[in-house]
Amino acid sequence: MKTNKTSFSLQEIYSKMEYYCSYQERCYKEVEEKLYSFSINSTEKEGILTYLIENNFINEERFAQSFVRGKHNYKFWGKNRIVNELKFRNISSRIITIALKEIPEETYLENFHQLAEKHWNSITERKGQKKNKKFVDFLLRKGYETGLIYEKLKELEVGS
């Protein structure tokens, strides 16, 4: 049983939270969850959160834009997965719409086609239903649109 929480002064918590928000973009929900690790009351938590927002340490729009760029450019996530992950973090629909503009349509489609072709060629199954299912499931998990996936599947089946 762990009851011995390290206690910090309020000023130390402010400094720690500034640093936490500075080295990586954070959303309100992540910062709020981090504050639970400190033994402070809800009034102090609200004060810290207000301070961080007023001083631009927390900015939901900036967070969402950074999140969209990172997840698409490095993890090659599709729009559906990105939207779901942002909603999970309580980001508003308005901000999500703005953030999705960070991915140019041309880049989005280019990344999708590269990822789809690479995955198609890496599936060891022979042509057929099993290979198609693996292909479709993979791209659905990545968050790409169904229409896009089935269009690419038809193209790859004809080509091989």
DOSE-844071 format. One record per residue (C-alpha): residue in one letter; x, y, z. Coordinates in steps of 0.02 Angstrom, whole numbers, padded with zeros to 5 digits, always signed. Example, Ala and Ser with C-alpha at 12.3 -4.5 7.8 and 13.67 -1.06 7.14 Angstrom:
REM residues 2
a+00615-00225+00390;s+00684-00053+00357;
END
This chain:
REM residues 160
m+00000+00000+00000;k+00074+00165-00055;t+00016+00312+00050;n+00177+00411+00057;k+00152+00537-00084;t+00293+00658-00110;s+00223+00830-00073;f+00280+00983-00165;s+00250+01166-00128;l+00124+01252-00239;q+00265+01350-00323;e+00357+01186-00363;i+00198+01114-00439;y+00177+01270-00547;s+00357+01250-00609;k+00336+01064-00641;m+00176+01092-00739;e+00255+01233-00841;y+00395+01115-00888;y+00272+00972-00923;c+00177+01084-01045;s+00333+01160-01122;y+00428+01008-01182;q+00277+00937-01275;e+00107+01004-01325;r-00026+00951-01199;c-00214+00958-01197;y-00318+01010-01047;k-00365+00829-01008;e-00183+00769-01002;v-00132+00912-00887;e-00283+00883-00775;e-00238+00697-00760;k-00057+00742-00719;l-00116+00858-00580;y-00201+00710-00494;s-00028+00643-00452;f-00001+00790-00335;s-00091+00798-00169;i-00179+00965-00190;n-00360+01017-00173;s-00477+01056-00318;t-00466+01245-00294;e-00277+01238-00313;k-00294+01123-00465;e-00414+01246-00548;g-00296+01390-00508;i-00150+01299-00589;l-00252+01252-00743;t-00315+01432-00762;y-00136+01498-00746;l-00073+01375-00878;i-00211+01423-01001;e-00192+01611-00972;n-00004+01600-00999;n-00026+01495-01157;f+00055+01337-01087;i-00106+01246-01132;n-00185+01286-01300;e-00308+01157-01367;e-00300+01219-01547;r-00110+01216-01550;f-00111+01044-01469;a-00235+00975-01597;q-00137+01044-01745;s+00025+00970-01679;f-00062+00804-01642;v-00135+00794-01818;r+00033+00832-01902;g+00128+00709-01794;k+00009+00563-01803;h-00013+00578-01991;n+00167+00615-02040;y+00252+00491-01924;k+00124+00356-01883;f+00028+00373-02047;w-00141+00377-01961;g-00296+00415-02063;k-00421+00552-02023;n-00547+00436-01937;r-00420+00378-01807;i-00353+00554-01779;v-00530+00622-01753;n-00573+00482-01630;e-00412+00508-01531;l-00443+00696-01520;k-00624+00668-01465;f-00559+00549-01331;r-00453+00694-01268;n-00610+00805-01260;i-00557+00918-01404;s-00706+01011-01479;s-00770+00972-01655;r-00732+01151-01709;i-00549+01133-01659;i-00537+00960-01739;t-00600+01032-01904;i-00470+01170-01898;a-00331+01048-01851;l-00370+00927-01994;k-00325+01067-02116;e-00144+01035-02062;i-00142+00886-02181;p-00144+00938-02364;e-00260+00822-02463;e-00121+00781-02586;t-00003+00727-02445;y-00142+00628-02361;l-00179+00527-02519;e+00006+00505-02560;n+00041+00435-02385;f-00113+00323-02396;h-00059+00248-02564;q+00120+00220-02506;l+00063+00137-02345;a-00068+00030-02434;e+00053-00032-02567;k+00189-00068-02439;h+00068-00166-02331;w-00007-00259-02480;n+00166-00319-02531;s+00212-00370-02354;i+00061-00486-02330;t+00123-00664-02352;e-00046-00738-02395;r-00080-00778-02576;k-00213-00682-02670;g-00387-00704-02603;q-00507-00668-02463;k-00381-00690-02320;k-00256-00568-02396;n-00395-00443-02435;k-00461-00452-02256;k-00288-00423-02181;f-00262-00276-02298;v-00430-00194-02260;d-00420-00225-02072;f-00246-00147-02062;l-00300+00012-02151;l-00461+00025-02051;r-00359+00015-01889;k-00248+00153-01957;g-00406+00257-01977;y-00426+00274-02164;e-00595+00295-02248;t-00684+00137-02308;g-00712+00203-02484;l-00528+00243-02505;i-00477+00071-02442;y-00593-00029-02556;e-00546+00077-02706;k-00362+00038-02674;l-00400-00146-02645;k-00482-00159-02817;e-00333-00072-02896;l-00207-00188-02811;e-00306-00347-02850;v-00311-00303-03034;g-00127-00258-03034;s-00065-00421-02958;
END
